[in-house]
């Protein structure tokens, strides 16, 4: 499994990430969703859980007990509750964000997770960043902002930006959640030699349970006016909806592989390429007209990411160390459900 070429996984991840926002937008109707988008993350989690379970079963049958290592101690298992809960919130925020912004904007704002990671490092872990790191982070933020400034010669200038403020706030929240979940998940994946499929099984089991809890809570909040969630789980679903589910599930599995075995630089390059691919695809699929500001913003973001390439690797790899463990576990933080 480890022998899988990293570049093969990187190419797949780039394609899936580029198409994620596009497919989600294509699944909309009149600016909204005919299906209950809260069911999509649940179906994606269930897909990942089944795939991980099948691969774990296969590995347990074909491998010796020394190679297929699993840790069943509750103190270890319960740590997967945290990222599962964060991913639940992030996945639902993602759908809400795409009702306000276009797919190119969504991909560009996704890069703000690098900014939020830097801020989280400074505020909570008291780590000092170099001037180059702060300059690159600042350039990334400026590039993201530049891409969203409206061209006054083309439309009304009542608003400075091209999308409603709600879209940007949700995008920033999504980036922050993504950074936080990525930091913690990578730590969990690399903290021991457990087989990847067992780690995934724990992560996606909690993820599925949290999504079911969210669906049940929605039923009670709306007084079951549309019936219980399991009766309407497929209502309004189209082929595009199922493609979104497959995309989310496959992306999650690939990201977990990279977090376990590959270098973080793979994700950095994938992010850079994704911005351009998404913009090109949006031009053909949605008759999207990229502005000069958007083009310049993308270029600035890519320069920023590549500029701090080496810093990102050290920056994110240091997350998966005992400093995080001390911060999250030893500081009397309770993870007990």
Secondary structure, DSSP 4 states (H G I P E B T S, - for coil): -TTS-HHHHHHHHHHHHHHHHHHHHHT-BTTB-SS-THHHHHHHHHHHHHHHHHHHHHHHHHS-TTTS-----HHHHTTHHHHHHHHHHHHHHHHHHTTTS-HHHHHHHHTHHHHHHHHHHHHHS-PPPPHHHHHHHHHHHHHHHHTTB--TTTS--SSSBSS-HHHHHHHHHHHHHHHHHHHHHHHHHHSS---HHHHHHHHHHHHHHHHHHHHHHHHHHTTTTT--GGGSTTTT--HHHHHHHHHHHHHHHHHHHHHHHS-THHHHHHHHHHHHHHHHHHHHHS-----HHHHHHHHHHHHHHHHTHHHHHHHHHTTSSHHHHIIIIITT-----
